[in-house]
Amino acid sequence: MTSRKRTRRTGTLLQAAVAGALTLTAAGCGGEDDEQPADSSVAAQRLCGGQAVSTEAAQALELVMGAKRFEKSDEDSTVSAAAEAMGRNTSTTEGDGTLCDVYPAGNADLDELTVEWSMDGTAPESGSVPQVITVPRDATRNEPPRRAHLTFACFGGKEFPGSAPRYVTLSVGPHPLQIPDADAQDVRKAYATVARSFSLALAKELGCEDDGGLATRPALPTAGKG
């Protein structure tokens, strides 16, 4: 004979077990619903292949863009991809393309910063390389430059057959045109620093003799004032 007391206790325990299971299930579902997407942003020094942005250039990017975290670069937005593109057509000394687009993660002063490359078989009008130019160059206008351009000569690069030099120019600036919320002179230095960092990385990747004349630390000569 089954005790009524035992039957009631067994039913109570079963109800408690079911209620507990439902509570755990609900908690589990709630956790999945509330789960936040993983943060895929990266520090400036990991952008554009992870070899283009020096410590100084990272600080410069943070200054002009007003951000410390950035969207991860595309796989083809790298120094090595740009070098490969430059050497793809060996029958010409001319070409151009985008090396990398930099986007901040979240709100920032600039929506986008572009680094573009161009190549020519003719030396710049000044004849001196490497050189960095900020635009505009009107010394009477104390405003941030629109862009910075750095040109260096590449002799004996592994991507370039023959002895004729290629003159490579990297351009750095916001796209579309925006004015960074920073001192004009600081912006000039920042753009020049970023251009120099990418240029040195590209010269190394191309195998240019003497790294295109781009020293690791000393400041490059500036043509005009932006």
Secondary structure, DSSP 8 states (H G I E B T S, - for coil): ---HHHHHHHHHHHHHHHHHHHHHHHHHHHHHHH-------B-GGGGGGTTS--HHHHHHHHHHHT-S-B----TT-SHHHHHHHHHH-TT-S-EEEEEEEE-BSSS-S-S-EEEEEEEESS--TT--SSEEEEE---TT--S--SEEEEEEEE-S-TTS-SS--EEEEEEEEESS----SS-HHHHHHHHHHHHHHHHHHHHHHHT-GGGGG--SSS---B-S--
